[in-house]
């Protein structure tokens, strides 16, 4: 069997994608209000300890109240940002308008494949909102990599494209998650050689992996020198939607030693090398 990163027998289905992300937070009310009022996700369900938000009726984010949990601190691995992908430049302009009116923009970048806005929620969890450029315009690097840059974004041009909508479009999704990890080598072994993502871009202290030729579904970096496993507040888990019963069965066999528990429906949960939970689901 080919066990090299990205070996053909370990390739994920082309329509693999990221599902919902769950965050453990100290102040459920304030964090829910941020995602509802600034990002403009809809509250789909809410009880005393959990809020589920989404777009077009699809859950994208779950917030779990855990006021007694300690802060993440400087050493623990965890979330760098959750990235919400909107379908158009007009929708991105609408988000920019809301951020300027109701919050604070931390950064804005042109990545060649996408245009992105960056901010942080009330708990310090990173948030990206972005729109992709058409895939046919992306530049390739060799046979299987994609060219991504980080250049200043023309924010005024994005602002001028705003359509004046107060809710993200129904076809908004979680496009990717970006993680802070303790080891890029361990990240590659797990997410590429075992899980089956393809390596799409390599930069100093950062890696980007995806399925189906996307620019990235999971990013990882070691920029802040994290040394300890994930713990406390912040990322609780995220979903990888893997269509096809056979594909999920094969993936579970590959990851068997990392499987921690079943999930509702035909899915399972695994932990990555830094203790972050991934739930593999069928998306139905």
Steps between C-alpha positions, in 0.01 A plus 500: 500500500620853418536680832664814366319831554220524248537139379226422246334230712458753781341780300177640640190545281518819294191645671642464851452825692499653846175480698413678822756630747436485877656748743510481879441850637482679832225751417235336284281810470776735384651251257162411350421869456827554314438225245138607462552879477842534338536190282116488467456127542151393601435339839355160409474359851570631849473362852667581827837353410523485120428721201502376140538755223497463125391621159212384283394260775838321495687490833848647468602585856420354841582699815525304824491687832786404732556797733716300740750392234838674517626729227702334228825670591811546287618139478196300392432399140155578365307721264667773295175589323169371371456612140149574371482505120241730346397452135573844356699821531176683573439275802856559618441873468189470716701322770766771483232766550369323812849454643575870455171600662489247785847353566868535414676371190836341585625445146412460133696302242500410133610137477475482118253210529280703736430832669484483880403703804635417847371573848461334841188413697450617863690194629800559275416225251622597155241551225554529126227593253601458137386454144674282244605620160388265219700178516605532136690817592715330766868458416659158531838420650626180341247224443315495830553825692322833488654848513384704799635839601436742784474850357305803624132484408335792319247541779334807350430309179347219706294753699373654176374158387265467800138425415349625827384162630481443878531122496767277348372314192343159547789331318762624747714211633798431721761495227792395716644488849850621583674343797795587722696177542808391691662315208455537124658158448236338723230704324614368161517139619146511635312723255677390182648152541218367719190714446550537126505875437732623224777747575407816311749762620813512713639813661751559780328380818165434324330225300169494311314181407178428312292250306371530145747764384378770740760747624465380860251340735743488793791733566765469769773724632764514772541879494435545873710208622222293659648214702208330680190310382168680453312565824257734673291755312502541125464223244295207628479313167435537130333283239638361178217401267606190304229388254462132422462208738798313356728804524413547867550130574845505337591817688392350831717195437801722432441708813386217728759560771395867521123436510354616832123457474215461255294801392130518411434335166764323295801687636782489752732725696879509505761711676793654316858505640422814703186358659255689275183306424380445146160352430471324167139523382305415187338840451150366441 
